[in-house]
Amino acid sequence: MPPLLRAGVALGFILAGLGGAATGFAIGANQGPYVGAPPSDAGAWPPFFWSRAGGDLRLAHFLAVHAMQALPILAWALLRLRAPAAAGWLAAGTLGWAGLSGVAFAFAATGRAAMP
């Protein structure tokens, strides 16, 4: 396996493990995914039905857990494209995915819908 792809897999599993655990524990500690919103999926976004009425921790959990697919795919694409500075792009993608997950968590934790 090429080193860049190995790094993408490793980074994806690390981010998914840490972020997925943190958001999963937050859902459990909150006794559900909804923050500042009535527990309802009515009017939510299909196909996942994340709440548009208030904070929904499931979006942050989804993003965190699926880093394990997104980052290896990014690494694979960078290899296929023979991208210059591919390791830098993978690092930027990792930070971007972590940031996106963090922003989704921050929105949900404060009771704001990430996707109004």
N, C-alpha and C positions, 0 to 999 in steps of 0.2 A: 504494500500500500504506500503510495507517495506520502512524504512527510506532511505536506499541506493538508491532504485529506485526513490523515491521522490526527492532525491538530484540530481540524474542523469537528471531527467526531468527539475528541476529548473535550474541547470547549463547549460543544453542544450538550454533552452529558453533564459537565460541571454546572453550566448555567441552568439546565433543566432540573438538576438535582437540588441545587441551592434555591433557585427561584420557585420551583414547583413545591418544595417543602415549605418555604416561607409563606407562599400564598395559600397553600393547602391548610397550614396551621391557622392562618388568619381566618379562613372560612370556618374552620372548626371552632375557634375561639369566639367567633361572632355568632355561632350557632346558626349559620346559614350564609349565603353569599350576598344578601342584600344589606346595604348600609344607607340609612336615610331615605328609604323608599319602602312602600308597602310590598310585602312579599308576593309579587305577581309578575307573570310573564306577559300579561296583556299588552299589546302594542309593541312588543319587543321585536328585535331584529331576527328574522329567520336566517339560517337554519338553527342557530344556537340559542336564540331567544334571550340574549343578554338584555337586562333592563334598560329602558330609556327614561325611566321615571326617577332614577337615583343611582347611587353607587352599586355596582355589581362586581364582586371579587372574582367571578368566574372568568371574565375577560383577561385579567392579569394572570390568572392561573393557566389559562389556555396558552397565552403567549409564552410564559415561562417554560411550560412543559414542552412546547413544540420547538424550542430552541434545538432540541436533539435531532430534529429533522432539518430545520432551516440552515443551521451552520454547516453541516456536512454537504448539503446541496449547494450552498454558496461556495465552499471549497472546491467541490467538483466542477462547478461552472467556471471558476477562476482557472482551474487547471485546463479545462477544455478550451477556454479562450486564450490561453497562454498569456494571461494578464501580467504586465510588468508590475513589480512590487505586490505580488499576490498575497504575501504574508501580511503586508500592511492593510490591504483591503479586507482580509479575513479578520484582522484585529479591529478594524473600523466597523465591520459588520457585527462582530460580537458585542462591541460597546453599544452600537446602535440598537441591537435586539434587546440587550439588557436595559438600556435607557427606555425603550418603548414599553417593555414590561413594567419598569419602575413607574413610568408616568401613568400607565393604566392602573397600577395599584394605588398610586397617590390620588388619582381621581376617585376611584371607588372608595378608598378609606375615608375621604372627606365627604362622601355622599353625593358626588357629582357623577352624572352619566358621562362615560367616555365617548359615546356615540349618540348624541341627542337626535 
